[in-house]
Amino acid sequence: SSGEAEGLSGTWVVQETYNTICALLIVVVDECAGSLARVPRERNKLAVAVFDVLLHVLSMPLSPVAHQRALGGVSQALTKFGALMSLEVIGDRLQHWARICLSLMNAPSLSVRSVAVDVVISLLSGCFDEGGNMDEIALVFFSVLPEVVAREMALYSVSGVLASLKDVERSVWPLRRALADIEEANPQDDDRIDPQLSPFLSMLCRGCQAVIDGVLIELRLQGEKCSIIGCKIKVPASLSPRPAERKGVQSSSQDAETRPSSFAFDADEESIFEAASSFLPETGPLQRLRWLLTLKSLHEEKGQWIEAAETLMLCATTLADAMPHVRNIWRPSRFTLWHDPNRSLWLSTVGEEKGLPDRGNTQVMEFADAFLEPSSISGRVRKKPHATGMLERPSTSMLCIILCGVAQEAFDNYLKEEGMESHAYQRFEQLLKLVMSVAENRSSTAIVSRRTARGTANMEENAALRKASAALNGHMTRLAERLLLLAETAEAGEATPAPTSSLPSPKISDGQGRQFYVCVELIGKKTARFCESTSLPTFLEWESPSICRVPRHVATRAAASASSFMLDENLNGSPSIERALNGSAEQRMCLAFAEPLLVALSHEMPLENIVFSTVRPNEEGLSLEAIGENTYVVVTIGYGNVASLLAGKEEGGVEQTKRFLFKNRSSRRENASSPLEPPPGSFLEYTVAREFPCALSRQRTLLASEFISES
């Protein structure tokens, strides 16, 4: 019709207008950048104008051709002006450029994504060549990426294409692929990339992938309440039980709130921890705090109270480390061209194709802003954006208030498992020393400048630090009282048995307050989860052991008799599982820990091909079996404190260690009568990166040592 023809004609005119603007900018930069080299002031004005115009053009929903030309203009400007000068004139608008580049890297058009990747590589390589590092750029990219990812999901939602969690994961798959292209950039193929830059690109892209994982995990944690702009997102069905906590009381009943077994192998803890580790306390403490609080929520959702407490103590340490550097903290700001319809007239068209008034740009940006700084932070730090849209910069007093809150939560979580008083006391003592050190430095500064306005502020901050120190002292006093009560109770009880020369067995029944660790390994036929590329990586590597801490609710469940041990109905009928169920309490503990993994595997392969064992089969045993069809889940209980156990001590409490000892039943003597008979003194010692207990409940092994004694 004539109306449609006029509409198409108008659209064509608009697109060609912006194409012409971009072409003119390229010509202007090419002709004038060199001639203005002797007039730095005028050259800076030109650079500011060029980058501002290109930023406006790229923020609009134009055709792929227009976006390619605008990105070509950006690449031309970076080349002519240089990376450092470009960053100087861009200033704090670098975060807006990061938003635009990341959004275009998630564009449906492959050509647009490719050019956007090329622009990012040019920026990073230029900064590295001229400045020697790209830490500031990485901080900006990591900070705004959650907002960009959430906005992309919200835009797909208002278009009506999101219905499940799989759809949400697919909506950011182009961005993941673009980040992988940056990571795979080869210095031999691209002369812009210095060989020394490649490790930094890898770290940047791995951190960005972890941040995207974190956004998806935060959506998962919402459970049945998960929705994006009014669109209900279906989370996979809940299959594996987890304990629910109500008013500090743990419950392990089968009707408790559950976690989907499809998440059993996901490296969710590791991804969030990597996202948090991408920020430094000196420059981005609130961004780091945001991801640590998400990790805490994940641990609480799994019933891992010790890991939740350790994560909160890491939050408190981050805040204490940030206090001397409050003035250096970088805070993001909101992008005006995505919020203000007076400056971006096209914002009113967002969602209009569906005709729903409650699914427009306002709702899209409200959803995205919640991920720029979520409620877990905004509830502790009052949001008060400046006129420029910058979020409020925290003061030392504000950080002290947050520190007291997370310390109280850590104290409560420590006491949800038995025998953690001594360990918690040590953690709070370390934190108190750190806070007191900051307070002493503040006191000296306040005395020197107490007659000035800044001196008054220093005195107020010092008072807040003293108040935080008093709160920590209160927690330590309560812990000391509990330790004294436990010591008096132990003296009134039975005497401690004399140490023996042999390695004691990690008994479950008398393990009050003890921490249990298991070695988990998958052997045999790989399942699709470990072969295909998925949204989140797996925390296990095939045929590579990992050390995991056993939560208290799993140990308590394993201590019950076999008749009262409720096994998931998906696992009924497996001979290897039945043997472990009717075996010792140690075998039931291994089975209880492995149950979510077994349920997840049972949905990918027949149950008869899943073999559960508490002993790793030796090579000869594996060759005798139909290894091409079976998958072995090997879970072995270990010994936490190697030195004390070898000395014959089996005391309660928590020992911090990176080394764990396991009986090596997979090796055998040369003259053994049976191929499954191990040497009498054969052990394996595994070493991990971080001391347990820590903010992670599991770690991959780094080193393995074998000890054999014929005596």
C-alpha positions as CSV (number, residue, x, y, z in Angstrom):
1,S,0.0,0.0,0.0
2,S,1.0,3.6,-0.3
3,G,1.3,4.0,3.5
4,E,3.7,1.0,3.8
5,A,5.7,2.4,0.9
6,E,6.0,5.8,2.6
7,G,7.1,4.0,5.8
8,L,9.8,2.0,4.0
9,S,10.9,5.1,2.2
10,G,11.2,7.0,5.4
11,T,13.2,4.2,7.1
12,W,15.5,4.1,4.1
13,V,16.1,7.9,4.3
14,V,16.9,7.7,8.0
15,Q,19.4,4.8,7.5
16,E,21.1,6.5,4.6
17,T,21.3,9.7,6.6
18,Y,23.2,8.0,9.4
19,N,25.4,6.2,6.8
20,T,26.3,9.5,5.3
21,I,27.1,11.0,8.8
22,C,29.5,8.1,9.5
23,A,31.1,8.4,6.1
24,L,31.7,12.2,6.6
25,L,33.2,11.5,10.1
26,I,35.6,9.1,8.6
27,V,36.7,11.6,6.0
28,V,37.0,14.4,8.6
29,V,39.2,12.3,10.9
30,D,41.3,11.1,8.0
31,E,41.9,14.6,6.7
32,C,42.1,16.6,9.9
33,A,43.7,14.4,12.6
34,G,47.2,14.6,11.1
35,S,47.1,18.3,10.2
36,L,45.9,19.3,13.8
37,A,48.7,17.4,15.4
38,R,50.5,20.7,16.1
39,V,47.4,22.2,17.7
40,P,46.6,19.8,20.5
41,R,43.7,21.8,21.9
42,E,41.8,21.8,18.6
43,R,42.7,18.2,18.0
44,N,41.2,17.2,21.3
45,K,38.0,19.1,20.5
46,L,37.8,17.2,17.2
47,A,38.3,13.9,18.9
48,V,35.6,14.7,21.6
49,A,33.1,15.7,18.9
50,V,33.8,12.6,16.7
51,F,33.5,10.1,19.6
52,D,30.3,11.8,20.9
53,V,28.6,11.6,17.5
54,L,29.6,8.0,17.0
55,L,28.4,7.1,20.5
56,H,24.9,8.5,19.7
57,V,24.8,6.7,16.4
58,L,25.8,3.3,17.8
59,S,23.3,3.6,20.7
60,M,20.4,3.6,18.1
61,P,18.7,0.5,16.7
62,L,19.9,1.0,13.1
63,S,20.6,-1.4,10.3
64,P,23.7,-3.7,10.4
65,V,25.2,-1.6,7.6
66,A,24.9,1.6,9.6
67,H,26.4,0.0,12.6
68,Q,29.3,-1.4,10.6
69,R,30.0,2.1,9.2
70,A,29.9,3.7,12.6
71,L,32.2,1.0,14.0
72,G,34.5,1.6,11.1
73,G,34.5,5.3,12.1
74,V,35.5,4.3,15.7
75,S,38.3,2.1,14.4
76,Q,39.5,4.9,12.2
77,A,39.5,7.4,15.1
78,L,41.4,5.0,17.4
79,T,44.0,4.6,14.7
80,K,44.4,8.3,14.0
81,F,44.2,9.7,17.5
82,G,45.9,6.8,19.3
83,A,44.4,4.7,22.1
84,L,45.7,6.8,25.0
85,M,44.5,10.1,23.6
86,S,41.2,8.5,22.8
87,L,40.8,7.3,26.3
88,E,41.8,10.8,27.6
89,V,39.1,12.6,25.6
90,I,36.5,9.9,26.3
91,G,37.1,10.1,30.0
92,D,34.4,8.6,32.2
93,R,32.3,7.9,29.1
94,L,34.4,4.9,28.6
95,Q,31.8,2.9,30.5
96,H,29.2,3.9,28.0
97,W,31.5,2.8,25.1
98,A,31.9,-0.5,26.9
99,R,28.1,-0.8,27.1
100,I,27.8,-0.1,23.4
101,C,30.6,-2.5,22.4
102,L,29.3,-5.3,24.5
103,S,25.7,-4.8,23.2
104,L,26.9,-4.9,19.6
105,M,29.0,-8.0,20.4
106,N,25.6,-9.7,21.1
107,A,24.0,-8.4,17.9
108,P,22.2,-11.0,15.7
109,S,24.3,-9.9,12.7
110,L,27.6,-11.8,12.4
111,S,29.2,-8.9,10.5
112,V,28.4,-6.4,13.3
113,R,29.7,-8.7,15.9
114,S,32.9,-9.2,14.0
115,V,33.5,-5.5,13.6
116,A,32.7,-4.9,17.3
117,V,35.3,-7.5,18.3
118,D,37.8,-5.8,16.0
119,V,37.2,-2.5,17.7
120,V,37.6,-3.9,21.2
121,I,40.8,-5.6,20.2
122,S,42.1,-2.4,18.7
123,L,41.3,-0.5,21.9
124,L,42.9,-3.1,24.2
125,S,46.0,-3.7,22.1
126,G,46.5,0.1,21.7
127,C,46.2,0.7,25.5
128,F,48.6,-2.1,26.2
129,D,51.2,-1.0,23.7
130,E,51.1,2.7,24.7
131,G,50.3,2.4,28.5
132,G,51.5,-1.1,29.4
133,N,48.3,-2.3,31.1
134,M,44.6,-2.3,30.7
135,D,43.4,-2.7,34.3
136,E,41.1,0.4,34.1
137,I,39.4,-0.9,31.0
138,A,39.0,-4.4,32.5
139,L,37.4,-2.8,35.7
140,V,34.9,-0.9,33.5
141,F,34.0,-3.9,31.3
142,F,33.5,-6.1,34.3
143,S,31.3,-3.5,36.1
144,V,28.9,-2.7,33.3
145,L,28.7,-6.2,31.8
146,P,25.9,-7.5,34.2
147,E,23.7,-4.5,33.2
148,V,24.3,-5.1,29.5
149,V,23.5,-8.8,29.8
150,A,20.3,-8.1,31.8
151,R,19.3,-5.5,29.2
152,E,19.8,-7.9,26.3
153,M,17.7,-10.5,28.1
154,A,15.0,-7.9,28.8
155,L,14.9,-6.8,25.2
156,Y,14.4,-10.4,24.1
157,S,11.7,-10.7,26.7
158,V,9.7,-7.8,25.5
159,S,9.9,-9.3,22.0
160,G,8.3,-12.4,23.3
161,V,11.0,-14.9,22.5
162,L,11.9,-16.0,26.1
163,A,10.0,-18.9,27.7
164,S,12.5,-21.0,29.6
165,L,16.0,-20.8,31.1
166,K,17.4,-22.3,27.9
167,D,16.0,-19.4,26.0
168,V,17.6,-17.0,28.4
169,E,21.0,-18.7,28.0
170,R,20.7,-18.6,24.2
171,S,19.9,-14.9,24.2
172,V,23.5,-14.1,25.3
173,W,25.2,-16.9,23.3
174,P,26.4,-14.5,20.6
175,L,28.2,-12.4,23.3
176,R,29.9,-15.5,24.6
177,R,31.1,-16.4,21.1
178,A,32.4,-12.9,20.6
179,L,34.3,-13.0,23.8
180,A,35.8,-16.3,22.8
181,D,36.9,-14.7,19.5
182,I,38.8,-12.0,21.5
183,E,40.4,-14.7,23.7
184,E,41.5,-16.7,20.7
185,A,43.1,-13.7,18.9
186,N,46.5,-14.9,17.8
187,P,49.6,-12.6,17.7
188,Q,50.8,-14.5,14.7
189,D,47.7,-13.6,12.7
190,D,47.1,-10.1,14.0
191,D,50.0,-7.7,14.2
192,R,48.1,-5.4,16.6
193,I,48.4,-8.0,19.4
194,D,51.6,-8.2,21.4
195,P,52.5,-11.7,22.5
196,Q,52.6,-10.5,26.1
197,L,49.0,-9.3,25.7
198,S,47.5,-12.7,25.1
199,P,47.5,-13.8,28.8
200,F,45.7,-10.5,29.7
201,L,43.1,-11.0,27.0
202,S,42.5,-14.5,28.3
203,M,42.0,-13.3,31.8
204,L,39.7,-10.5,30.7
205,C,37.5,-12.9,28.6
206,R,37.4,-15.5,31.3
207,G,36.3,-12.9,33.8
208,C,33.6,-11.7,31.4
209,Q,32.4,-15.3,30.9
210,A,32.2,-15.7,34.6
211,V,30.2,-12.5,35.0
212,I,27.7,-13.8,32.4
213,D,27.5,-17.1,34.4
214,G,26.9,-15.1,37.5
215,V,23.9,-13.3,36.0
216,L,22.4,-16.6,35.0
217,I,23.0,-18.1,38.4
218,E,21.3,-15.0,40.0
219,L,18.2,-15.7,37.9
220,R,18.3,-19.4,38.9
221,L,18.4,-18.4,42.6
222,Q,15.1,-16.7,42.2
223,G,13.5,-20.1,41.6
224,E,9.8,-20.0,40.9
225,K,9.8,-16.2,41.2
226,C,12.1,-15.9,38.2
227,S,10.6,-13.5,35.7
228,I,11.9,-11.0,33.1
229,I,9.7,-8.0,32.4
230,G,6.5,-9.9,33.2
231,C,7.6,-13.1,31.4
232,K,7.7,-16.1,33.7
233,I,10.9,-18.1,33.2
234,K,10.5,-21.8,33.7
235,V,13.4,-23.2,35.9
236,P,14.1,-26.9,35.4
237,A,12.1,-29.3,37.6
238,S,13.4,-29.8,41.1
239,L,14.7,-33.4,41.5
240,S,17.5,-33.6,44.2
241,P,16.7,-32.7,47.8
242,R,18.6,-30.1,49.8
243,P,18.1,-29.0,53.4
244,A,15.9,-26.0,54.1
245,E,16.7,-23.7,57.0
246,R,14.0,-22.0,59.0
247,K,14.9,-19.7,61.9
248,G,18.3,-21.3,62.3
249,V,17.0,-24.9,62.4
250,Q,18.2,-27.3,59.7
251,S,15.9,-29.8,58.0
252,S,16.7,-32.6,55.7
253,S,13.2,-33.9,55.0
254,Q,12.3,-35.0,51.5
255,D,9.6,-32.4,51.2
256,A,12.1,-29.6,51.8
257,E,12.9,-27.1,49.2
258,T,15.0,-28.7,46.4
259,R,17.6,-27.9,43.8
260,P,17.3,-29.1,40.1
261,S,19.6,-32.1,39.5
262,S,20.4,-30.6,36.1
263,F,22.5,-28.1,38.0
264,A,24.5,-30.8,39.8
265,F,27.6,-30.6,37.7
266,D,27.6,-26.8,37.0
267,A,30.6,-24.9,38.2
268,D,28.3,-22.2,39.7
269,E,30.5,-21.6,42.8
270,E,33.6,-21.4,40.8
271,S,32.1,-19.0,38.2
272,I,30.8,-16.5,40.8
273,F,34.1,-16.7,42.8
274,E,36.0,-15.9,39.6
275,A,33.7,-13.0,38.9
276,A,34.3,-11.6,42.4
277,S,38.1,-12.2,42.0
278,S,38.0,-10.0,38.9
279,F,37.7,-6.9,41.1
280,L,40.2,-5.5,43.5
281,P,39.2,-4.1,47.0
282,E,41.1,-0.9,46.3
283,T,39.1,0.1,43.2
284,G,36.0,-2.0,43.0
285,P,35.0,-3.2,46.5
286,L,31.3,-2.9,46.0
287,Q,31.4,-4.9,42.7
288,R,33.4,-7.5,44.4
289,L,31.0,-7.5,47.4
290,R,28.1,-7.9,45.0
291,W,29.4,-11.2,43.6
292,L,30.5,-12.5,47.0
293,L,27.0,-12.0,48.4
294,T,25.6,-13.9,45.4
295,L,28.0,-16.7,46.3
296,K,26.8,-16.6,49.9
297,S,23.2,-16.9,48.7
298,L,24.2,-19.9,46.6
299,H,25.9,-21.6,49.5
300,E,22.9,-21.0,51.7
301,E,20.6,-22.4,49.0
302,K,22.7,-25.6,49.0
303,G,22.8,-25.8,52.8
304,Q,26.5,-25.1,53.0
305,W,26.6,-22.9,56.0
306,I,30.4,-23.0,56.6
307,E,31.1,-21.9,53.0
308,A,28.5,-19.1,53.4
309,A,30.2,-17.9,56.6
310,E,33.6,-18.0,54.9
311,T,32.3,-16.0,52.0
312,L,30.9,-13.4,54.4
313,M,34.2,-13.1,56.1
314,L,35.8,-12.6,52.7
315,C,33.2,-9.8,52.2
316,A,34.3,-8.2,55.5
317,T,38.0,-8.5,54.6
318,T,37.3,-6.8,51.3
319,L,35.5,-3.9,53.0
320,A,38.4,-3.5,55.5
321,D,41.0,-3.5,52.7
322,A,38.9,-0.9,50.8
323,M,38.7,1.6,53.7
324,P,42.2,3.2,53.2
325,H,41.4,3.6,49.5
326,V,37.9,5.1,49.6
327,R,38.8,8.0,47.3
328,N,40.1,5.6,44.7
329,I,36.8,3.6,44.5
330,W,35.3,3.7,41.0
331,R,31.6,3.8,40.7
332,P,29.6,3.3,37.5
333,S,26.9,5.6,36.2
334,R,23.7,5.2,34.2
335,F,23.8,5.6,30.5
336,T,21.6,8.6,29.7
337,L,21.0,7.5,26.1
338,W,19.4,4.3,27.4
339,H,17.2,6.1,30.0
340,D,16.2,9.6,28.8
341,P,13.5,9.6,26.0
342,N,14.1,13.3,25.4
343,R,17.7,12.6,24.2
344,S,16.9,9.3,22.5
345,L,13.5,9.5,20.9
346,W,13.6,5.9,19.8
347,L,13.3,4.6,23.3
348,S,9.5,5.0,23.1
349,T,9.5,2.3,20.4
350,V,10.9,-0.4,22.7
351,G,8.2,-3.1,23.0
352,E,5.6,-1.3,21.0
353,E,5.3,-4.2,18.5
354,K,3.6,-6.2,21.3
355,G,1.3,-3.4,22.3
356,L,1.8,-3.9,26.1
357,P,2.2,-0.6,28.0
358,D,3.9,-2.4,30.9
359,R,6.7,-3.8,28.8
360,G,8.6,-0.8,27.5
361,N,12.0,0.8,27.9
362,T,11.2,1.9,31.5
363,Q,10.7,-1.7,32.6
364,V,13.7,-2.9,30.6
365,M,16.1,-0.4,32.3
366,E,14.6,-1.0,35.7
367,F,15.4,-4.7,35.2
368,A,18.9,-3.9,33.9
369,D,19.6,-1.4,36.8
370,A,18.9,-4.1,39.3
371,F,21.9,-6.0,37.9
372,L,24.1,-3.0,37.7
373,E,23.8,-2.8,41.4
374,P,21.4,-5.4,42.9
375,S,19.3,-5.1,46.0
376,S,21.8,-7.0,48.0
377,I,24.1,-4.0,47.7
378,S,21.5,-1.2,47.4
379,G,19.8,-2.4,50.6
380,R,23.1,-1.8,52.4
381,V,24.4,1.3,50.5
382,R,21.8,3.9,49.9
383,K,21.3,4.6,46.2
384,K,21.5,8.2,45.4
385,P,22.7,8.8,41.8
386,H,24.3,12.1,41.0
387,A,22.8,14.4,38.3
388,T,25.2,12.7,35.9
389,G,23.8,9.3,36.8
390,M,26.8,8.1,38.9
391,L,25.9,5.9,41.8
392,E,26.8,7.1,45.3
393,R,30.4,6.7,46.4
394,P,30.7,5.0,49.7
395,S,32.4,6.5,52.8
396,T,34.3,4.8,55.4
397,S,31.4,5.0,57.8
398,M,29.1,3.4,55.2
399,L,31.6,0.6,54.7
400,C,31.8,0.0,58.5
401,I,28.0,-0.4,58.6
402,I,28.1,-3.0,55.9
403,L,31.1,-4.8,57.6
404,C,29.1,-5.1,60.8
405,G,26.1,-6.5,58.9
406,V,28.1,-9.2,57.1
407,A,30.1,-10.1,60.3
408,Q,26.8,-10.7,62.1
409,E,25.6,-13.0,59.3
410,A,28.9,-14.8,59.3
411,F,28.6,-15.4,63.0
412,D,25.1,-16.8,62.7
413,N,26.1,-19.1,59.8
414,Y,29.2,-20.5,61.7
415,L,27.0,-21.6,64.6
416,K,24.7,-23.6,62.3
417,E,27.3,-26.4,62.2
418,E,28.8,-28.0,65.2
419,G,32.5,-27.6,66.2
420,M,33.1,-24.3,64.3
421,E,33.6,-22.1,67.4
422,S,37.5,-22.2,67.4
423,H,37.7,-21.7,63.6
424,A,35.2,-18.8,63.7
425,Y,37.2,-17.2,66.6
426,Q,40.4,-17.3,64.6
427,R,38.7,-15.7,61.6
428,F,37.2,-12.9,63.6
429,E,40.5,-12.3,65.3
430,Q,42.2,-11.9,61.9
431,L,39.4,-9.5,60.8
432,L,39.7,-7.5,64.0
433,K,43.4,-7.0,63.6
434,L,42.8,-5.7,60.1
435,V,40.1,-3.2,61.2
436,M,42.2,-2.0,64.2
437,S,45.1,-1.4,61.9
438,V,42.9,0.8,59.7
439,A,41.5,2.6,62.8
440,E,45.0,3.4,64.1
441,N,46.0,4.9,60.8
442,R,42.9,7.0,60.8
443,S,43.5,8.2,64.3
444,S,46.9,9.6,63.5
445,T,45.4,11.4,60.5
446,A,42.6,12.8,62.5
447,I,45.0,14.2,65.2
448,V,47.1,16.0,62.6
449,S,44.2,17.6,60.8
450,R,41.5,17.8,63.5
451,R,41.1,21.6,63.1
452,T,40.0,21.3,59.5
453,A,36.8,20.1,58.0
454,R,38.5,17.0,56.7
455,G,39.8,16.4,60.2
456,T,36.2,16.4,61.5
457,A,35.3,13.8,58.8
458,N,38.3,11.7,59.8
459,M,37.2,11.8,63.4
460,E,33.7,10.6,62.4
461,E,35.2,7.8,60.3
462,N,37.4,6.8,63.2
463,A,34.4,6.6,65.5
464,A,32.7,4.3,63.0
465,L,35.8,2.1,62.9
466,R,35.9,1.9,66.7
467,K,32.2,0.9,66.7
468,A,32.9,-1.9,64.1
469,S,35.8,-3.1,66.3
470,A,33.5,-3.2,69.3
471,A,31.0,-5.3,67.4
472,L,33.7,-7.8,66.3
473,N,34.9,-7.9,69.9
474,G,31.4,-8.8,70.9
475,H,31.3,-11.7,68.5
476,M,34.7,-13.0,69.8
477,T,33.5,-12.8,73.4
478,R,30.4,-14.9,72.6
479,L,32.6,-17.4,70.8
480,A,35.0,-17.6,73.7
481,E,32.2,-18.3,76.1
482,R,31.0,-21.1,73.9
483,L,34.5,-22.6,73.8
484,L,34.8,-22.5,77.5
485,L,31.4,-24.2,77.9
486,L,32.5,-26.9,75.4
487,A,35.8,-27.4,77.3
488,E,34.0,-27.8,80.6
489,T,31.6,-30.3,79.1
490,A,34.4,-32.3,77.5
491,E,36.2,-32.5,80.9
492,A,33.1,-33.9,82.5
493,G,32.7,-36.5,79.8
494,E,34.8,-39.6,79.0
495,A,38.6,-39.4,78.7
496,T,40.1,-39.1,75.3
497,P,41.3,-42.5,74.0
498,A,45.1,-43.0,73.8
499,P,46.6,-42.4,70.3
500,T,47.3,-45.5,68.2
501,S,50.1,-46.0,65.6
502,S,47.8,-46.9,62.8
503,L,45.8,-44.5,60.7
504,P,42.4,-44.1,62.3
505,S,39.2,-44.5,60.3
506,P,37.0,-41.4,59.8
507,K,34.0,-42.7,61.7
508,I,30.7,-41.0,61.2
509,S,29.0,-42.0,64.4
510,D,31.5,-40.3,66.8
511,G,32.5,-37.4,64.5
512,Q,30.7,-34.6,66.4
513,G,32.2,-31.3,65.2
514,R,34.5,-33.0,62.7
515,Q,34.8,-32.0,59.1
516,F,34.6,-34.7,56.4
517,Y,36.1,-34.5,52.9
518,V,35.6,-36.8,50.0
519,C,37.5,-37.3,46.7
520,V,35.1,-37.3,43.7
521,E,36.1,-38.7,40.3
522,L,34.3,-39.7,37.1
523,I,35.7,-42.5,35.0
524,G,34.6,-44.3,31.9
525,K,32.1,-43.2,29.2
526,K,31.6,-39.5,29.0
527,T,28.1,-38.2,29.1
528,A,26.7,-35.4,26.9
529,R,27.1,-32.9,29.7
530,F,30.9,-33.3,29.6
531,C,31.1,-33.5,25.8
532,E,28.9,-30.6,24.6
533,S,29.4,-26.9,25.0
534,T,27.0,-25.6,27.6
535,S,26.2,-22.3,29.2
536,L,28.1,-23.1,32.5
537,P,31.2,-25.3,32.7
538,T,31.4,-28.3,34.9
539,F,33.2,-28.2,38.2
540,L,34.6,-31.7,37.6
541,E,37.1,-32.7,34.9
542,W,36.8,-36.2,33.6
543,E,39.2,-38.7,35.2
544,S,40.6,-35.9,37.4
545,P,39.8,-36.0,41.1
546,S,38.3,-33.1,43.1
547,I,38.2,-32.7,46.8
548,C,34.8,-31.7,48.3
549,R,33.7,-30.8,51.8
550,V,30.8,-32.8,53.1
551,P,28.0,-30.5,54.5
552,R,26.8,-31.4,58.0
553,H,23.3,-32.3,56.8
554,V,24.8,-35.0,54.5
555,A,27.0,-36.4,57.4
556,T,23.9,-36.5,59.7
557,R,21.9,-38.3,57.1
558,A,24.6,-40.9,56.5
559,A,24.8,-41.6,60.3
560,A,21.3,-43.0,60.2
561,S,20.6,-46.7,59.6
562,A,20.2,-48.1,56.2
563,S,16.5,-48.6,56.7
564,S,15.9,-44.9,57.5
565,F,18.1,-43.7,54.6
566,M,15.7,-42.4,52.0
567,L,17.2,-42.9,48.5
568,D,16.0,-41.0,45.5
569,E,13.5,-43.2,43.5
570,N,15.5,-42.6,40.3
571,L,18.3,-44.7,41.8
572,N,16.4,-47.8,42.8
573,G,17.5,-51.0,41.2
574,S,21.2,-50.3,40.9
575,P,23.3,-53.2,42.5
576,S,26.3,-50.9,43.2
577,I,24.1,-48.3,44.9
578,E,22.3,-51.0,46.9
579,R,25.6,-52.3,48.2
580,A,26.7,-48.9,49.4
581,L,23.3,-48.3,50.9
582,N,23.5,-51.5,53.0
583,G,27.2,-51.0,53.8
584,S,28.9,-48.9,56.5
585,A,28.1,-45.4,57.6
586,E,31.2,-44.2,55.7
587,Q,29.8,-45.8,52.5
588,R,26.4,-44.2,53.0
589,M,28.1,-40.8,53.5
590,C,29.8,-41.2,50.1
591,L,26.5,-42.3,48.6
592,A,24.6,-39.4,50.2
593,F,27.1,-36.9,48.8
594,A,27.1,-38.5,45.4
595,E,23.3,-38.8,45.1
596,P,22.7,-35.5,43.2
597,L,25.4,-36.5,40.7
598,L,24.0,-40.0,40.3
599,V,20.5,-38.6,39.7
600,A,21.8,-36.2,37.1
601,L,23.7,-39.0,35.3
602,S,20.5,-41.2,35.4
603,H,18.8,-38.6,33.2
604,E,21.5,-38.9,30.6
605,M,22.2,-42.7,30.5
606,P,20.6,-46.0,31.6
607,L,20.9,-46.7,35.3
608,E,22.5,-50.1,34.7
609,N,25.5,-48.3,33.1
610,I,26.2,-46.2,36.2
611,V,28.5,-47.8,38.7
612,F,28.9,-46.2,42.1
613,S,32.0,-47.1,44.1
614,T,33.9,-45.9,47.2
615,V,37.1,-47.5,45.7
616,R,38.7,-46.4,42.5
617,P,39.0,-49.4,40.2
618,N,42.6,-50.2,39.2
619,E,43.7,-50.1,35.5
620,E,43.5,-53.9,35.2
621,G,40.0,-53.9,36.8
622,L,38.8,-51.2,34.4
623,S,40.1,-53.1,31.4
624,L,38.2,-56.2,32.5
625,E,34.9,-54.3,32.6
626,A,32.9,-53.0,29.7
627,I,34.4,-49.6,30.2
628,G,33.1,-48.3,26.9
629,E,29.5,-48.5,28.2
630,N,29.8,-47.9,32.0
631,T,30.4,-44.6,33.8
632,Y,32.0,-44.9,37.3
633,V,31.2,-42.4,40.0
634,V,34.0,-42.9,42.6
635,V,33.6,-41.1,45.9
636,T,36.2,-41.9,48.6
637,I,36.2,-40.5,52.1
638,G,39.4,-38.9,53.2
639,Y,41.3,-37.5,56.1
640,G,41.5,-33.8,56.6
641,N,44.5,-33.1,58.9
642,V,47.2,-35.4,57.6
643,A,49.8,-34.7,60.2
644,S,47.5,-35.2,63.2
645,L,45.9,-38.3,61.8
646,L,49.3,-39.9,61.1
647,A,50.2,-39.1,64.7
648,G,47.1,-41.0,65.8
649,K,45.0,-38.0,66.9
650,E,41.4,-37.9,66.2
651,E,40.2,-34.7,67.9
652,G,37.2,-32.7,66.9
653,G,37.2,-29.2,65.5
654,V,38.4,-27.7,62.2
655,E,41.9,-27.9,60.8
656,Q,42.9,-25.6,57.9
657,T,44.7,-27.7,55.3
658,K,45.4,-28.0,51.6
659,R,46.5,-31.7,51.9
660,F,44.2,-34.7,52.1
661,L,45.1,-38.3,52.5
662,F,43.1,-41.2,51.0
663,K,43.6,-45.0,51.1
664,N,44.9,-46.1,47.7
665,R,43.0,-49.2,47.0
666,S,43.5,-49.0,43.3
667,S,47.2,-50.0,43.4
668,R,48.4,-53.5,44.3
669,R,51.5,-55.4,45.2
670,E,53.4,-57.4,42.6
671,N,52.8,-60.7,44.5
672,A,49.2,-60.0,45.4
673,S,46.9,-62.9,45.1
674,S,44.0,-60.8,43.9
675,P,44.2,-57.9,41.4
676,L,42.0,-55.8,43.7
677,E,44.2,-56.4,46.8
678,P,45.9,-53.1,47.8
679,P,49.2,-52.8,49.7
680,P,48.7,-52.7,53.5
681,G,50.1,-49.1,53.7
682,S,49.2,-47.5,50.3
683,F,47.9,-44.0,50.5
684,L,47.4,-41.0,48.1
685,E,47.9,-37.4,49.2
686,Y,46.1,-34.8,47.2
687,T,46.9,-31.0,47.4
688,V,44.5,-28.3,46.4
689,A,45.0,-24.5,45.9
690,R,43.2,-23.1,48.9
691,E,43.0,-24.2,52.5
692,F,39.7,-25.8,53.5
693,P,37.3,-24.6,54.8
694,C,37.0,-21.6,52.4
695,A,34.5,-19.8,50.2
696,L,34.4,-22.8,47.9
697,S,33.0,-26.2,48.9
698,R,35.1,-28.1,46.3
699,Q,38.4,-27.7,44.5
700,R,40.3,-29.6,41.8
701,T,43.5,-31.3,42.9
702,L,46.8,-29.8,41.9
703,L,49.3,-32.4,43.1
704,A,49.1,-36.1,43.9
705,S,51.7,-38.1,45.9
706,E,51.6,-41.8,46.6
707,F,53.0,-43.3,49.8
708,I,53.6,-47.1,50.1
709,S,54.7,-48.9,53.2
710,E,55.2,-52.6,53.3
711,S,55.1,-52.8,57.1
